[in-house]
């Protein structure tokens, strides 16, 4: 069972870019700085493992979707 879980975790993170946590931190710092502590977000995501990369990717997607639906058209330079 453990092996199956590991395979699914590996497959689930295979499509996640290695810059997912940097992208998430950049977005939070640029577009959501009134809700998040930018330095804390960068510190917490400075050396991500595969699971954390997946979490960053999912959270970034959630925030971008939420902002698009609410009309917030924040754009992060370099993205």
Buried (B, 14 or more C-beta within 10 A) or exposed (E): EEEEEEEEEEEBBEEBEEBBBBBBBBBBBBBBEEEBEBEEBBEBBEEBEBEBBBBBBBBBEEBBEEBEEEEEEEEBEEE
